[in-house]
Amino acid sequence: MDSKSSMKVKGTGALALQAFIRSRFEDRFEEWLGTMPPASRAIQGNPILAFELYSVEDALIAPTEAMCTLFYGGDEHGAWESGHFSAGYALNSFYKIFFKFGSPHFIIDRASRVFSTYYPEGELRVVDKSENRCVLRLVKFREPHRVIEQNIGGWMDGALELMGKKEKKVEMTRRMTKGDAVTEYVATW
């Protein structure tokens, strides 16, 4: 994929993936870098600016695929796990208060609003919510990809865990990457 035409992602996403690798596979970071295409290696192997926009293909997709291949035997569940990790990665003390005292609906509503700051060409909407359930849809994403869908689901799962929800479940019921018009996440707790 030509990285000049690729969707963009805020550097925070790439930083969270890098932190996940360093946390879970600490002695294998360089090995992971070596499995990536040059453009991805240039991003992940150098300082990443949190508020800079990077090619989603080079900053997240290729590095996540490399991680799944190297550490998960090709299983894309690794993308879910890195998303789960990223839910707590960038939280400073101000946001931790929201996770401690905010309701899941409050947090998920905010997350759907913030989503477009991470993916300027993407849109995530809350389409249904009840006492212990919420449905979110990725309605706009110019270049959908399986590992990004997994990563978003993992983030939702991690966010619910940060709120102390032990009995939780996040399911993808529809997927753009399988031909659906949207990617749909149903979260219950």
Accessible surface in RSA format (square Angstrom, percent):
REM  Atomic radii and reference values for relative SASA: ProtOr
REM  Chains: A
REM  Algorithm: Lee & Richards
REM  Probe-radius: 1.40
REM  Slices: 20
REM RES _ NUM      All-atoms   Total-Side   Main-Chain    Non-polar    All polar
REM                ABS   REL    ABS   REL    ABS   REL    ABS   REL    ABS   REL
RES MET A   1   141.08  73.1  59.82  39.6  81.26 193.5  75.99  64.6  65.09  86.2
RES ASP A   2    88.73  62.2  72.73  72.4  16.00  37.8  37.68  88.7  51.04  50.9
RES SER A   3    37.43  31.6  33.14  44.2   4.29   9.9   5.86  12.5  31.57  44.2
RES LYS A   4   180.10  87.9 151.54  93.0  28.56  68.0  99.53  89.6  80.58  85.8
RES SER A   5    64.29  54.3  52.58  70.2  11.70  27.0  49.12 104.6  15.16  21.2
RES SER A   6     3.08   2.6   0.00   0.0   3.08   7.1   0.00   0.0   3.08   4.3
RES MET A   7     0.00   0.0   0.00   0.0   0.00   0.0   0.00   0.0   0.00   0.0
RES LYS A   8    68.00  33.2  68.00  41.7   0.00   0.0  45.59  41.0  22.41  23.9
RES VAL A   9     0.82   0.5   0.82   0.7   0.00   0.0   0.82   0.7   0.00   0.0
RES LYS A  10    30.08  14.7  30.08  18.5   0.00   0.0   8.42   7.6  21.66  23.1
RES GLY A  11     0.00   0.0   0.00   N/A   0.00   0.0   0.00   0.0   0.00   0.0
RES THR A  12    16.67  11.9  16.66  16.9   0.01   0.0  13.72  18.4   2.95   4.5
RES GLY A  13    18.74  23.1   0.00   N/A  18.74  23.1  16.00  43.9   2.73   6.1
RES ALA A  14     0.01   0.0   0.01   0.0   0.00   0.0   0.01   0.0   0.00   0.0
RES LEU A  15    37.27  20.8  36.28  26.0   0.99   2.5  36.28  25.5   0.99   2.7
RES ALA A  16     5.98   5.5   5.74   8.9   0.25   0.6   5.89   8.3   0.09   0.2
RES LEU A  17     6.02   3.4   3.48   2.5   2.55   6.4   5.21   3.7   0.81   2.2
RES GLN A  18    24.84  13.9  24.84  18.2   0.00   0.0   1.13   2.4  23.71  18.0
RES ALA A  19    21.09  19.4  13.91  21.5   7.18  16.3  18.61  26.2   2.48   6.6
RES PHE A  20     0.00   0.0   0.00   0.0   0.00   0.0   0.00   0.0   0.00   0.0
RES ILE A  21     0.00   0.0   0.00   0.0   0.00   0.0   0.00   0.0   0.00   0.0
RES ARG A  22   122.86  51.6 116.64  59.5   6.22  14.8  45.47  62.1  77.39  46.9
RES SER A  23    63.65  53.8  34.39  45.9  29.26  67.4  22.45  47.8  41.20  57.7
RES ARG A  24   119.58  50.2  90.90  46.3  28.67  68.3  32.58  44.5  87.00  52.7
RES PHE A  25    41.80  20.9  35.32  21.9   6.48  16.8  41.80  25.3   0.00   0.0
RES GLU A  26   125.40  72.0 106.76  80.8  18.65  44.4  28.32  54.8  97.08  79.3
RES ASP A  27   135.27  94.8  98.61  98.1  36.66  86.7  36.85  86.7  98.41  98.1
RES ARG A  28    92.73  38.9  91.71  46.8   1.02   2.4  37.85  51.7  54.88  33.3
RES PHE A  29    11.49   5.7  10.58   6.6   0.90   2.3  10.58   6.4   0.90   2.6
RES GLU A  30   129.79  74.5 121.52  91.9   8.27  19.7  66.32 128.3  63.47  51.8
RES GLU A  31    80.26  46.1  65.66  49.7  14.60  34.8  42.93  83.0  37.33  30.5
RES TRP A  32     0.00   0.0   0.00   0.0   0.00   0.0   0.00   0.0   0.00   0.0
RES LEU A  33    13.39   7.5  13.39   9.6   0.00   0.0  13.39   9.4   0.00   0.0
RES GLY A  34    53.88  66.4   0.00   N/A  53.88  66.4  28.00  76.8  25.88  58.0
RES THR A  35    71.32  50.7  37.26  37.8  34.07  81.2  45.87  61.6  25.45  38.5
RES MET A  36     4.92   2.5   0.00   0.0   4.92  11.7   1.09   0.9   3.83   5.1
RES PRO A  37    66.84  48.7  58.90  53.7   7.93  28.8  66.12  54.6   0.71   4.4
RES PRO A  38    99.96  72.9  94.93  86.5   5.03  18.3  96.07  79.3   3.89  24.2
RES ALA A  39    45.21  41.6  34.49  53.2  10.72  24.4  42.51  59.9   2.70   7.1
RES SER A  40     0.13   0.1   0.13   0.2   0.00   0.0   0.00   0.0   0.13   0.2
RES ARG A  41    95.61  40.1  93.98  47.9   1.63   3.9  36.20  49.5  59.41  36.0
RES ALA A  42    56.16  51.6  44.87  69.2  11.28  25.7  51.60  72.7   4.56  12.1
RES ILE A  43    27.93  15.9  22.44  16.7   5.49  13.2  27.48  19.8   0.45   1.2
RES GLN A  44     1.18   0.7   0.00   0.0   1.18   2.8   0.00   0.0   1.18   0.9
RES GLY A  45    40.06  49.4   0.00   N/A  40.06  49.4   9.24  25.4  30.83  69.0
RES ASN A  46    83.27  57.4  75.99  73.4   7.28  17.5  20.96  50.4  62.31  60.2
RES PRO A  47   126.62  92.3  98.89  90.1  27.73 100.8 110.89  91.6  15.73  97.8
RES ILE A  48    14.49   8.2   0.35   0.3  14.14  34.1   0.35   0.3  14.14  38.4
RES LEU A  49   111.92  62.3 109.91  78.6   2.01   5.0 111.92  78.6   0.00   0.0
RES ALA A  50    33.44  30.7  27.16  41.9   6.28  14.3  27.16  38.2   6.28  16.6
RES PHE A  51   166.19  83.1 143.53  88.9  22.66  59.0 144.39  87.5  21.80  62.4
RES GLU A  52    84.92  48.8  79.15  59.9   5.77  13.7  15.13  29.3  69.78  57.0
RES LEU A  53    82.36  45.9  65.58  46.9  16.78  42.2  65.58  46.1  16.78  45.1
RES TYR A  54    35.23  16.4  31.17  17.7   4.07  10.6  30.43  22.9   4.81   5.9
RES SER A  55     8.70   7.4   5.28   7.0   3.42   7.9   5.28  11.2   3.42   4.8
RES VAL A  56     0.00   0.0   0.00   0.0   0.00   0.0   0.00   0.0   0.00   0.0
RES GLU A  57    32.23  18.5  32.23  24.4   0.00   0.0   4.30   8.3  27.93  22.8
RES ASP A  58    14.62  10.2  14.62  14.5   0.00   0.0   0.00   0.0  14.62  14.6
RES ALA A  59     0.00   0.0   0.00   0.0   0.00   0.0   0.00   0.0   0.00   0.0
RES LEU A  60     9.21   5.1   9.21   6.6   0.00   0.0   9.21   6.5   0.00   0.0
RES ILE A  61     2.78   1.6   2.78   2.1   0.00   0.0   2.78   2.0   0.00   0.0
RES ALA A  62     9.36   8.6   6.20   9.6   3.16   7.2   7.13  10.0   2.23   5.9
RES PRO A  63     0.00   0.0   0.00   0.0   0.00   0.0   0.00   0.0   0.00   0.0
RES THR A  64     4.24   3.0   4.24   4.3   0.00   0.0   0.77   1.0   3.47   5.2
RES GLU A  65    60.57  34.8  58.28  44.1   2.29   5.4  25.06  48.5  35.51  29.0
RES ALA A  66    10.75   9.9   2.99   4.6   7.76  17.7   9.38  13.2   1.36   3.6
RES MET A  67     0.00   0.0   0.00   0.0   0.00   0.0   0.00   0.0   0.00   0.0
RES CYS A  68     2.94   2.2   2.94   3.3   0.00   0.0   2.94   7.4   0.00   0.0
RES THR A  69    96.94  68.9  86.99  88.2   9.95  23.7  63.35  85.1  33.59  50.8
RES LEU A  70    44.66  24.9  24.20  17.3  20.45  51.4  27.36  19.2  17.30  46.5
RES PHE A  71    28.57  14.3   0.31   0.2  28.26  73.5   4.63   2.8  23.94  68.5
RES TYR A  72    47.60  22.2  30.33  17.3  17.27  44.9  36.73  27.6  10.86  13.4
RES GLY A  73    78.10  96.3   0.00   N/A  78.10  96.3  40.16 110.2  37.94  85.0
RES GLY A  74    43.72  53.9   0.00   N/A  43.72  53.9  22.11  60.7  21.61  48.4
RES ASP A  75    82.56  57.8  73.48  73.1   9.08  21.5  26.76  63.0  55.80  55.6
RES GLU A  76    42.93  24.6  39.75  30.1   3.18   7.6  20.14  39.0  22.79  18.6
RES HIS A  77    85.33  46.6  82.13  57.1   3.20   8.2  51.40  53.0  33.93  39.5
RES GLY A  78     0.00   0.0   0.00   N/A   0.00   0.0   0.00   0.0   0.00   0.0
RES ALA A  79     0.00   0.0   0.00   0.0   0.00   0.0   0.00   0.0   0.00   0.0
RES TRP A  80    35.76  14.4  35.76  17.3   0.00   0.0  28.03  14.9   7.73  12.5
RES GLU A  81    50.78  29.2  50.03  37.8   0.76   1.8  16.45  31.8  34.33  28.0
RES SER A  82     2.42   2.0   0.94   1.3   1.48   3.4   0.94   2.0   1.48   2.1
RES GLY A  83     0.00   0.0   0.00   N/A   0.00   0.0   0.00   0.0   0.00   0.0
RES HIS A  84    44.95  24.6  41.06  28.5   3.89  10.0  29.00  29.9  15.96  18.6
RES PHE A  85    48.76  24.4  38.75  24.0  10.01  26.1  44.13  26.8   4.63  13.2
RES SER A  86    23.20  19.6  15.59  20.8   7.61  17.5  11.56  24.6  11.64  16.3
RES ALA A  87     2.65   2.4   0.38   0.6   2.27   5.2   0.38   0.5   2.27   6.0
RES GLY A  88    30.02  37.0   0.00   N/A  30.02  37.0  14.34  39.4  15.68  35.1
RES TYR A  89    84.90  39.6  58.42  33.2  26.47  68.9  38.86  29.2  46.04  56.8
RES ALA A  90    55.72  51.2  28.61  44.2  27.11  61.7  36.81  51.8  18.91  50.1
RES LEU A  91    36.29  20.2  22.59  16.2  13.69  34.4  22.78  16.0  13.50  36.3
RES ASN A  92    82.14  56.6  74.14  71.6   8.00  19.3  40.93  98.5  41.20  39.8
RES SER A  93    88.07  74.4  80.92 108.0   7.16  16.5  47.86 101.9  40.21  56.3
RES PHE A  94   121.25  60.7 117.17  72.6   4.08  10.6 120.70  73.2   0.54   1.6
RES TYR A  95   109.63  51.2 109.63  62.4   0.00   0.0  63.71  47.9  45.91  56.6
RES LYS A  96   118.07  57.6 114.47  70.2   3.60   8.6  59.67  53.7  58.40  62.2
RES ILE A  97   101.38  57.7  99.87  74.4   1.51   3.6 101.27  72.9   0.11   0.3
RES PHE A  98    68.19  34.1  67.12  41.6   1.06   2.8  68.19  41.3   0.00   0.0
RES PHE A  99    17.55   8.8  16.94  10.5   0.61   1.6  16.94  10.3   0.61   1.8
RES LYS A 100   155.90  76.1 126.13  77.4  29.77  70.9  76.57  68.9  79.33  84.5
RES PHE A 101   152.17  76.1 118.35  73.3  33.83  88.0 123.04  74.6  29.13  83.4
RES GLY A 102    20.10  24.8   0.00   N/A  20.10  24.8  10.48  28.8   9.62  21.6
RES SER A 103    55.54  46.9  45.52  60.8  10.01  23.1  42.46  90.4  13.07  18.3
RES PRO A 104    11.39   8.3  11.39  10.4   0.00   0.0  11.39   9.4   0.00   0.0
RES HIS A 105    34.42  18.8  34.30  23.8   0.12   0.3  16.72  17.2  17.69  20.6
RES PHE A 106    60.75  30.4  55.88  34.6   4.87  12.7  60.06  36.4   0.69   2.0
RES ILE A 107     8.98   5.1   8.40   6.3   0.58   1.4   8.44   6.1   0.54   1.5
RES ILE A 108     2.35   1.3   2.35   1.8   0.00   0.0   2.35   1.7   0.00   0.0
RES ASP A 109    25.51  17.9  24.79  24.7   0.72   1.7   4.49  10.6  21.01  21.0
RES ARG A 110    91.77  38.5  91.65  46.7   0.12   0.3  42.64  58.3  49.13  29.8
RES ALA A 111    21.01  19.3  10.41  16.1  10.61  24.1  17.30  24.4   3.71   9.8
RES SER A 112    17.26  14.6   9.39  12.5   7.86  18.1   1.04   2.2  16.22  22.7
RES ARG A 113   157.51  66.1 137.49  70.1  20.02  47.7  61.48  84.0  96.03  58.2
RES VAL A 114    68.16  44.8  67.13  60.8   1.02   2.5  68.16  59.2   0.00   0.0
RES PHE A 115    15.91   8.0  12.13   7.5   3.78   9.8  15.77   9.6   0.14   0.4
RES SER A 116    50.35  42.6  44.86  59.9   5.50  12.7  22.25  47.4  28.10  39.4
RES THR A 117    72.26  51.4  59.94  60.8  12.32  29.4  65.09  87.4   7.17  10.8
RES TYR A 118    62.10  29.0  62.10  35.3   0.00   0.0  33.81  25.4  28.29  34.9
RES TYR A 119    14.45   6.7  14.45   8.2   0.00   0.0   9.49   7.1   4.96   6.1
RES PRO A 120    60.34  44.0  37.08  33.8  23.25  84.5  38.88  32.1  21.46 133.3
RES GLU A 121    50.82  29.2  49.24  37.3   1.58   3.8  31.12  60.2  19.70  16.1
RES GLY A 122     3.48   4.3   0.00   N/A   3.48   4.3   0.00   0.0   3.48   7.8
RES GLU A 123    59.45  34.1  58.40  44.2   1.04   2.5  22.65  43.8  36.80  30.0
RES LEU A 124    13.14   7.3   6.66   4.8   6.48  16.3   6.66   4.7   6.48  17.4
RES ARG A 125   120.12  50.4 117.02  59.7   3.10   7.4  35.30  48.3  84.81  51.4
RES VAL A 126    39.60  26.1  12.60  11.4  27.00  65.1  12.60  11.0  27.00  73.2
RES VAL A 127    60.33  39.7  24.31  22.0  36.02  86.8  31.53  27.4  28.81  78.1
RES ASP A 128    67.28  47.1  60.39  60.1   6.89  16.3  21.52  50.6  45.77  45.6
RES LYS A 129   100.88  49.2  76.63  47.0  24.25  57.7  54.58  49.1  46.30  49.3
RES SER A 130    60.25  50.9  47.75  63.7  12.50  28.8  51.18 109.0   9.07  12.7
RES GLU A 131   148.60  85.3 125.71  95.1  22.89  54.5  53.91 104.3  94.69  77.3
RES ASN A 132    73.69  50.8  69.73  67.4   3.96   9.5  14.77  35.5  58.92  56.9
RES ARG A 133    88.23  37.0  88.23  45.0   0.00   0.0  29.80  40.7  58.43  35.4
RES CYS A 134     0.53   0.4   0.51   0.6   0.02   0.1   0.02   0.1   0.51   0.6
RES VAL A 135     7.33   4.8   7.33   6.6   0.00   0.0   7.33   6.4   0.00   0.0
RES LEU A 136     1.41   0.8   1.41   1.0   0.00   0.0   1.41   1.0   0.00   0.0
RES ARG A 137    70.87  29.8  70.87  36.1   0.00   0.0   1.81   2.5  69.07  41.9
RES LEU A 138     0.78   0.4   0.78   0.6   0.00   0.0   0.78   0.5   0.00   0.0
RES VAL A 139    38.96  25.6  17.61  15.9  21.35  51.4  17.61  15.3  21.35  57.9
RES LYS A 140   109.89  53.6 106.76  65.5   3.13   7.5  61.28  55.2  48.61  51.8
RES PHE A 141    10.43   5.2   0.53   0.3   9.90  25.8   0.53   0.3   9.90  28.3
RES ARG A 142   127.32  53.5  96.20  49.0  31.12  74.1  72.45  99.0  54.87  33.3
RES GLU A 143    29.68  17.0  24.39  18.4   5.30  12.6  22.63  43.8   7.05   5.8
RES PRO A 144    51.76  37.7  32.81  29.9  18.95  68.9  33.49  27.7  18.27 113.5
RES HIS A 145    33.16  18.1  31.11  21.6   2.04   5.2  23.18  23.9   9.98  11.6
RES ARG A 146   107.54  45.2 107.54  54.8   0.00   0.0  39.18  53.6  68.36  41.4
RES VAL A 147     0.71   0.5   0.41   0.4   0.30   0.7   0.41   0.4   0.30   0.8
RES ILE A 148     3.50   2.0   3.50   2.6   0.00   0.0   3.50   2.5   0.00   0.0
RES GLU A 149     1.02   0.6   1.02   0.8   0.00   0.0   1.02   2.0   0.00   0.0
RES GLN A 150    28.08  15.7  28.08  20.5   0.00   0.0   0.00   0.0  28.08  21.3
RES ASN A 151    28.21  19.5  28.21  27.3   0.00   0.0   2.88   6.9  25.32  24.5
RES ILE A 152    12.74   7.2  11.56   8.6   1.17   2.8  12.74   9.2   0.00   0.0
RES GLY A 153     0.00   0.0   0.00   N/A   0.00   0.0   0.00   0.0   0.00   0.0
RES GLY A 154     0.00   0.0   0.00   N/A   0.00   0.0   0.00   0.0   0.00   0.0
RES TRP A 155    66.23  26.6  66.23  32.1   0.00   0.0  52.77  28.1  13.46  21.8
RES MET A 156     4.71   2.4   3.95   2.6   0.76   1.8   4.34   3.7   0.37   0.5
RES ASP A 157    18.69  13.1  18.69  18.6   0.00   0.0   0.76   1.8  17.93  17.9
RES GLY A 158     1.77   2.2   0.00   N/A   1.77   2.2   0.96   2.6   0.81   1.8
RES ALA A 159     0.46   0.4   0.46   0.7   0.00   0.0   0.46   0.7   0.00   0.0
RES LEU A 160     0.25   0.1   0.25   0.2   0.00   0.0   0.25   0.2   0.00   0.0
RES GLU A 161    82.60  47.4  74.91  56.7   7.69  18.3  22.07  42.7  60.54  49.4
RES LEU A 162    79.81  44.4  56.39  40.3  23.43  58.9  59.85  42.0  19.96  53.7
RES MET A 163    22.66  11.7   1.67   1.1  20.98  50.0   3.15   2.7  19.51  25.8
RES GLY A 164    44.84  55.3   0.00   N/A  44.84  55.3  26.07  71.6  18.77  42.0
RES LYS A 165    65.85  32.1  62.45  38.3   3.39   8.1  15.75  14.2  50.10  53.4
RES LYS A 166   171.43  83.6 143.70  88.2  27.73  66.0 106.30  95.7  65.13  69.4
RES GLU A 167   150.46  86.4 139.97 105.9  10.49  25.0  64.96 125.6  85.50  69.8
RES LYS A 168    55.17  26.9  27.26  16.7  27.91  66.4   6.12   5.5  49.05  52.2
RES LYS A 169   115.08  56.1 111.10  68.2   3.98   9.5  66.02  59.4  49.06  52.3
RES VAL A 170    14.77   9.7   0.00   0.0  14.77  35.6   0.00   0.0  14.77  40.1
RES GLU A 171    78.07  44.8  73.87  55.9   4.20  10.0  17.21  33.3  60.86  49.7
RES MET A 172    42.11  21.8  11.91   7.9  30.20  71.9  11.91  10.1  30.20  40.0
RES THR A 173    72.93  51.9  39.59  40.1  33.34  79.4  46.73  62.8  26.19  39.6
RES ARG A 174    88.28  37.1  85.82  43.7   2.46   5.9  29.61  40.5  58.67  35.6
RES ARG A 175    33.46  14.0  32.94  16.8   0.51   1.2  10.24  14.0  23.21  14.1
RES MET A 176    27.27  14.1  14.71   9.7  12.56  29.9  11.25   9.6  16.02  21.2
RES THR A 177    47.00  33.4  10.65  10.8  36.35  86.6  17.44  23.4  29.56  44.7
RES LYS A 178   157.96  77.1 121.07  74.3  36.88  87.8  80.39  72.4  77.57  82.6
RES GLY A 179    71.93  88.7   0.00   N/A  71.93  88.7  37.63 103.3  34.30  76.8
RES ASP A 180    58.81  41.2  46.83  46.6  11.97  28.3   5.42  12.8  53.38  53.2
RES ALA A 181    85.33  78.5  55.60  85.8  29.73  67.6  67.25  94.7  18.08  47.9
RES VAL A 182    17.64  11.6  17.64  16.0   0.00   0.0  17.64  15.3   0.00   0.0
RES THR A 183     0.01   0.0   0.01   0.0   0.00   0.0   0.00   0.0   0.01   0.0
RES GLU A 184    16.76   9.6  16.76  12.7   0.00   0.0   0.20   0.4  16.56  13.5
RES TYR A 185     0.00   0.0   0.00   0.0   0.00   0.0   0.00   0.0   0.00   0.0
RES VAL A 186    17.61  11.6  16.42  14.9   1.19   2.9  16.42  14.3   1.19   3.2
RES ALA A 187     0.00   0.0   0.00   0.0   0.00   0.0   0.00   0.0   0.00   0.0
RES THR A 188    49.48  35.2  49.20  49.9   0.29   0.7  38.11  51.2  11.37  17.2
RES TRP A 189    39.83  16.0   8.48   4.1  31.36  73.6  22.65  12.1  17.19  27.9
END  Absolute sums over single chains surface
CHAIN  1 A     9316.9       7411.8       1905.1       5111.2       4205.7
END  Absolute sums over all chains
TOTAL          9316.9       7411.8       1905.1       5111.2       4205.7
